[in-house]
Amino acid sequence: MILIADSGSTKAHWCLMTANGQSSDFTTDGINPMFQTSMAMQNSVSNNLLPQIGSLLWAGKLTHIFFYGAGCTPEKAPFVEKALQAIFRDAKIVVESDMLGAARGLLGNTKGVACILGTGSGSCLYDGEKIQWAVPSLGYILGDEGSAATLGKRLVGDALKNQLGEDLKELFLKENNLTMPDILEQVYRQPFPNRFLANLARFCGNHLDDSRIHNLLYDHFSQFITRNVAQYYEQDGVELSETKNMPVGFVGSVAYFYRDVLQEVLSDYGFTLGQIMRDPIPGLQVYHKKDIVPTQE
């Protein structure tokens, strides 16, 4: 058996796969070594994951754990490995970034460009096994184009500065039960303003039929394409022949729920769209199927 995980700071999706092709999915709190110690991560897995999968481990030996997570840089990944190894002593632990997980889930062993559009955003050029190059995301203050946090920031700014019309501004404040002072308090004085802004971006999903929201989303995705994706296909204005026909794949809630507008933007910019997935786990199941070794306790 193998265990695959895709984790953000808030939520982790786990999948246990057996040699006969059966799989079981589980959800726990997120694990992020940027914000948690090895002991805290170990306790989280013990308290949240083990009670869910413990009864299934009788079916065979757990040989590998493939953990893809936010914050799993080369410097921080060993802390996650230490936490998992303390619990699953006989399993081989492999810890990689969520960006690599997205690439493998979307593209498998095919070369292409992989993108994450969730609370935050990211992108990379993938060679079919490893990341060759990644344009830096820079976070929602300096970058994160295409993300829910940046979309929320743009939406709030445009609404409060009367760029979307008085009717849409009032509707936005009413639906979220907020005032301008409330928003300023959350953004500038409370922790995790990116999560707050990302949550407000859901307003766009409720009003996709409004041309002003459509235009905002179109511009939002255009910024992501021009400032990130386009760099993998051209250099100093010259098209790169080696990446010319590579597909662009997307994973994440923003890409999934606004896929119609995203497809429109990709088409207008002349890029080949690959898969759009809400979660990379289904693709990672296919990618790691080769790693399942039939074993018995």
Steps between C-alpha positions, in 0.01 A plus 500: 500500500599860447373823650484822296435845647435844356513758778448870535511702818130448570412155364677180397359237265635147554451194282584143604551266202528122504655262248160377380407851385279601791539847648360691796501876549535696824512865601690652792626837613775634280869446570747777418858492632524876461262538794527170692774312682566132430332411829191706416476330162550159658220568749272618220548179302461283811183673613332562164621244247575182694148464642369507142742258333599273789236237427614478136866433564431132575461437125873519435824679567524875444818527293507864380359839593509772235430834667456814285452814704502876523817624667692182419816667377826301495582660836164422663413163346722305747281620789192344336694183427606478864141539620366231266788259561434512874153358435551283194837350593522237226383714208722692260409870529526734201417867562470744210346842431132548418614645167665171401188317616288720275734439205503122542125490559426708192766383258622160621818431304422755228686827457294813550412798717316440827318767696334524842211743539366471853527731800848570362641436155806344344632367171789300363659349192496122548720254309290190567667419831635812670447875497743670260413858583236693692411868479486624863151547639599779746181479705179700476664836575761489224353234273279190527319600183215259431452408865189539715685736735604734220156476341345595833741791537412627153126450559504687831710784363283544192177482700605750767649738244172500305639324192223239482196722539306597811257210464773232495686669785192497722422141404856395583490660845151365571576139397812494716339694787793744502570871513808680375640529858444125545704426189783734594515345846525146359758588236731724701461395861398134512707187420475316166361782284569282195243245620249777569544644151488155340168431672355828366593396147213247511273794421619473141366147474152618600492769231675354197214616278584865577727639225696704755594186692582316179729782393669505841564124479623527142751768598597301810590191296663712230738635762591145600563396140709802399705523822553126552400250232626699201854491636519126443423545131706801402818680597566866417199488271629198307290183496678195642475209259554237772188606694284630215241221502509405867161493676416717801326316784328646803413370845314678780156632591534831312597327176227240545206726580592775251620263229276649230661843532844342538452300179391817322817680606727207405340483158533873440869485588556200275604242760405132497287411800573174678301371796318712757470315830367607837742266676819325376437175690322316214795569273749408771323166543574423137858632524586291809319181402838361391629540857252257653669171587274206598594416859347321795567545869 
